Amino acid sequence: MDSSLNKSFSPHVRQVCLSRQDKLRLIAQGARDILPLILAAIPFGILYGVLAKAGGLSLGLTMGMSLLVFAGSAQFIAVSMIATGVAWPAILLTTFFVNLRHMLYAATLVPHVRQMSGWMKAKIAFWLTDESFAVVSDWLRRNKGKPGLQWYYLGSGLLMYGNWQLCTFLGFSLGEALPGMEGWGLEVAMIVAFVGIVAPALTSAPVWITAAVAVLGGVLTWGWPHQSGLMISSLVAVAAGVLAERLAERRKV
């Protein structure tokens, strides 16, 4: 966003051949960095399995959604809509809009994956989650222009994906043993984990403005159906940040 952030996200990465040891180190680093968010996501994966079973979904359909969709918010919404008998076209349309925020994530990563193979791009796109984008963005910020993004991403994405599958299965299998889990206030753990990752990026006025608008928008649209306020708040926050950056640049001229 601001000039320093743009530089840290520079797509001009040195083309070097990484050794096998370097690749393994980056994979391990990605897995390690995403671990706090995975620990916070564990209850949500279990809760999804619980709610899916309570909604009448089979184990095959429940696991199939986690394996092929791999989108927590969309899966929660789909399960609730399936349980109430909503038609499939409405479910698909709703989950599509909920996941539109990933377009913002993808737009940020495009310059960094342009030179990668089509297969690697496909894996990165499939594993693109709120959590993986958070840690990858932080890695790009800390490793300006360094190679190895795909290996770091591989470590974080694989661990998050495997964790989601395991937690889905546990939730479905142990559903009866975890009554009222949706009322435990588990969202606090995820919020705290994200704050810890986002905080280091708050280094300039435009970024602070973006964060403030996002928080305010999230509060004002909290009750909107199917998390539609999340996308609106994100778009408004990005627009506010871009405007703030341009105003700051004009003052420097």
Buried (B, 14 or more C-beta within 10 A) or exposed (E): BBEBBEEBBEEEBEEEEBEEEBBEBBBEBBBEBBBBBBEBBBBBBBBBBBBBBBBEBEBEEBBEBBEEBBBBBBBBBBBBBBBEEBEEEEBEEBBEBBBBBBEBBBEBBEEBBEEBEEEBBEBBEEBBBBBBBBBBBBBBBEBEEBBBBBBBBBBBBBBBBEBBBBBBBBBBBBBEEBEEBEEEEBEEBBEEBBEEBBEEBEBBBBBBBBBBBBEBBBEEBEEEEBBBBBBBBBBBBBEBBBEBBEEBEEEEE
